[in-house]
Amino acid sequence: MLNTDGHLRSDLLGASETFPIKGGELLVGAVGSIYFVDFDQTRERDRHINVVVLGSGEGV
């Protein structure tokens, strides 16, 4: 497989994350950032992300 290293990195880091939102603010800390990382570098293609917001709506 040409991109075995990409699959291993994805398995180690995971394919999704959950971040809390309170009062309309993303709670990633004072120096927190969110990065999108593409480990599959064998070919160029368009990427898409899905954002799902779950919750009761309290504190929004």
N, C-alpha and C positions, 0 to 999 in steps of 0.2 A: 504494500500500500504506500503510495507516494506521500501521504500526509499523516502518517502514523503519529508523529510527534504532536500534531494538532489535536488528534483525537485523545491522546493521553493527557495533554494539558487541559482540555475541556472536561475530561473525566475527573481530574484532580480539583479543578476550580468550580465546576458546576456550570449549568446552562442557564440558571435563573437566580434572581435575588429578590428579596423582599425588603422594602424600606418604609419606615413609618412616616406618616404625615400627620401633623397636629396643627390646628389653627391655620391651615392652608400652607404651612411651611414643611418642606422636606427635612427630616431630622437625620442628617448625615454628619453632624458635628461642625465645629467652627472651621475646620480645615478639610472637611470631607468633600469628596468628589465622586462622580460616577463615570466610569470609563467603559466604552464598548470595545471589546477586543475580539478580533477575528483571527483565529489560529489556523484557519484553512487558507493557506496562501498558494495553493497549487493552481488556482485559476481566478480570474477577476469576474465578479458578478455583483448584482445589486443585493443589498442587505435590507432587511426589514426588522423592526422591533415591535413587540406588542406591549402596551402598557395597560394594565388592569388595575382599577381602583376598587378595593373592597372596603366595606365598612358601613356603619349605621348613619354616617353623615354628621354625627355629633362632633362639635369642635371645629367644623370646617368654616 
